[in-house]
Amino acid sequence: MARQAEKGVRVEKGGPAAEGAPEPYDKLVERLERVVGDLESGGLPLEQSIEKFAEGMRLAREAGRRLDEAEQRVEQLVKDASGDETEVTFEPGAGKGQGDGGR
């Protein structure tokens, strides 16, 4: 039986999150694909469909959050005043609200 984990993502008992480790991104995507397949099959009763939809939304939000975190860890190449590319480590929060969509 599934249980509610931190950050609103459902995990199976005994899964990685039950041991304190976050579920790998690839596993989140696999679970999301299974949920979508279940919903697309059309064979679920209404209540189960609603539960699956809610689970899918939680998984999609968590996967998106993980992608955002990964993006923040990637070093960005920027051009300095002379036009040369310089490697700059991403600093979380830097540049927020400056036309970058909050990223």
Phi, psi and omega in degrees: 000144181278156176226164179276128180254175176303153179067013174075018179258129179283138177226152177284144177303138180083358179283178184305319182292333178293336180267004179095349179269139178293148179293133180301149181306315182300323178291323176300315181294319178300315179297319179297318178297322177295318179298314179299317178299317178299317181291319182291336180295332178076006184266004182267144172296161185306310182299318178294323178298318179295317178297317179296319179299314179298318178298317178299320178296318178297315180297318180296318178296316180295318178297319177297320178297318179296319178297319178299318178297318179297319179300321181291334181277343181284136177287142182256144174262128179230157178264132177277184184302329181275358179091357178281144177282134181234139178277127181231130177285134179296134176246113181306135179090340180290130176085359180297140178078014180248045176080015181255014179074016180082006181268000000 
